Amino acid sequence: MGAIREVFVPDIGDYKDVPVIEILVKAGQSVSAEDSLVTLESDKATMEVPAPFGGVVKDLRVKVGDKVSQGTLVLTLEAAEAGAPAPAPAPAPAAAAPAPAPATPAPAPAPAAAAPAPAPAAPSGPVDEAGFAKAHASPSVRRFARELGVDLGLIKGSGPKSRILKEDIQSFVKGALSGAAPAGAVAAGGGIPGLNLPAWPNIDFSKFGPVETKPLSRIQKISGPALHRNWVMIPHITQHDEADITDMEAFRKTLSDENAKSGVKITPLAFMIKAVVATLKQFPDFNASVAPGGDALILKQYYHIGVAVDTPEGLVVPVIRDADKKGVVQLAKELGEISQKARDKKMGPADMQGGTFSISSLGGIGGGHFTPIINAPEVAILGVSRSSMKPVWKDGQFVPRLMLPISLSYDHRVIDGAKGARFISYLNAVLSDLRRVMI
Ligand code: CAO
């Protein structure tokens, strides 16, 4: 081993009293020339002080939080080879917030030392360069991200000032491998990092008139981010149609009268569930979820139908299990029970799990077609609106028919438009003629 030499902060341009934010080596650790020793962070850039030569770290002379300037002693290093040059190369600035180039280049101890930051390893996946460049991360973290092909623009940092740490990249990769949504892919405040969207307007509304602040309910706080994730991460297509339910309604009234004494209220929704299950059996891709990794569909051989229920606290989606094995009266009974349970706030997590397809019915309220948001990890959802009598051209004349607006949203990554149109047309045919349920 060679002599013990001191390593100083090299020329860092106009920066003075820059905090040390990371110590990247320990006493006794062997380092090679160019290895990063400590990270400094000015208000504009993150820089690393590289080892001017290879050797073993003897004594650290700075700690996290210390403020340093050009010439501050960082550590002592026992040179691997006698005669290793003492001066350090210029620190490597982060691409994120480029610092002004150092006024005078650091003396070059070896040809490589005068070169800019080491060329990043080739990314193994596509990286949004604009998002990557804007991310707040040190050069070593950037290198690490590039080696793994991770797009820094998608990661929310957990370090000081939201700086992205090596651990954030590790947990992002773990999340991606386990099929979970990338942690921090949807940032608090409503944007996806990397989309370069303008900041959300922060307006003092009381300047314009009296206001009252109403906190969101617990359910809204939970369902809001999930709805947001589903809306931004699933490319939705919504296909609308109108089904002639005149005959279905006549049958519903008959059944309703027959069951009046039992207290079971038979609403159109129980028929919808039956018709949806018959359609799902013809189109199994809609009763499915995207496999982790996104390269396959998991087709489910059971039919658990989620039903959106409006409660004073917010929207919940309890699941009716094995809907294919139940008749309309039983479905109507369970619908009544689950909506009551939801409104009484007695719903447990198990009541809302395992759904394969959801229905959101606003038919009892009113309004025309709407675009329901897919309830991930399902791949499609049916929106049902209020039926009304309309003149329909039939057999050479207009006849009054009860028409039901239906809206099917589906995940366009796995269901193409033609299949979506076939699904809704088939569903329409079943609703118009319930005998088709038996097919
Ligand atoms: N067209 C016309 N009338 C309809 C109808 C339709 N599509 N659907 C229901 N109705 C009628 C029912 O027959 C019932 O009539 P009567 O009172 O005369 O018997 C009335 O509207 C009320 O029905 P309901 O809402 O109590 O029952 P339902 O089975 O239709 O729905 C439930 C149950 C739980 C889905 C519903 O109460 C609910 O919460 N809907 C809101 C769901 C929601 O918020 N979705 C939005 C999700 S996106 O944010």
Boltz pocket constraint, residues with backbone or C-beta under 6 A from the ligand:
constraints:
  - pocket:
      binder: B
      contacts: [[A, 266], [A, 267], [A, 268], [A, 269], [A, 270], [A, 307], [A, 308], [A, 309], [A, 310], [A, 311], [A, 315], [A, 335], [A, 339], [A, 360], [A, 361], [A, 362], [A, 363], [A, 364], [A, 365], [A, 372], [A, 373], [A, 384], [A, 385], [A, 386], [A, 387], [A, 404]]
      max_distance: 6.0
